[in-house]
Amino acid sequence: MALSKIDKTGRVYIPGDLREALGMSPNEVLEVNVEGERIILERKKSSVAMKGRGLFKLKRRVEDVDVEIREGSLKTVARELREIRRR
């Protein structure tokens, strides 16, 4: 068990040995949830939109952009498969 303090800006330090054990790197995104009296930190899956964060100004949530990218990719693959089958 490790103890950590919350600083005046609300940041919580995750001890190095815990970060190392989980293979965490700087700038990794964590999802923060509350369950009763517990704060749960979970690693967020890397996303195409999140990797490009800061490169583009988005007017929507990153998760919504990821869904659009996945759906667009699926449509493209389906279209390509239909073209291959026609040959």
N, C-alpha and C positions, 0 to 999 in steps of 0.2 A: 504494500500500500504506500502511496506517496501523498504528501500534503502539498497544497498549493494555495496561494493567496490571490484574491482579485485585486488588481491595482485600481487607482482612482478613475481610470478611463474604462474600466469594466473588463480588461483583458485578464485571461487566466493563463498561467505558464504551465505547459505540459513538460514534465521533466525529460531530459535528454535520453535517459535509459528507456523510458516508455516509448518515446518517439522512435528510437532506434529499434526496439523490439518489434514495433509495428511497421517498420520501414517507411516512416513518414518523412516527407521532405518539406522544406519551406514553401509557403504559398499554397499548400494543399488545402482543399476546400473541405470543411466539416459541416455536417448538418447538425443543428442543435435542437433537441427536443426536451420536453419536461414530462416526467412520469412521477406523479405524486410529489415527493420531496427531492427527487433525483433530477439532475441535469444529464442528459445522455448525449454524448458526442459520437457521431458516426461518420466514417469516411464517405464522402460523396463520390459516386462513380464519375470518372472523367467524362466530359462531354465535348462534342465538336464545338458547340457554341462557347463553352467555358474556356476552351483552349484559345479561342480567338478573342477572348474578353479584352476590351481596351482597344482593339483594332477597329471596331465598328461601334456606332452609336445605335443601340437597340431601343425601340419604344415598347418592347414586350419583354416578358420574363424569359430568361435563358432557357428554362425548361420547355416553354412553348416553341422556341426556335429549334431546339433539339428534335421535338416531335415533327415539326415541319421538314427538317432535314432528313429524318428517318423515313417519313412518308414519301418525300420526293425521291429518295434513293430507291425505295421499294417500287415506286411507279416506273422509274427509269429501268430498273432491272426487269420488271414485268414486260415493259415495252420491248426491250432488247431480246428477251426470250421469245416473244411473239414473232419478232422479225426473223429470228433464227429458225423457228419452226416452219415459217412460210417458205424458206429456201429449199 
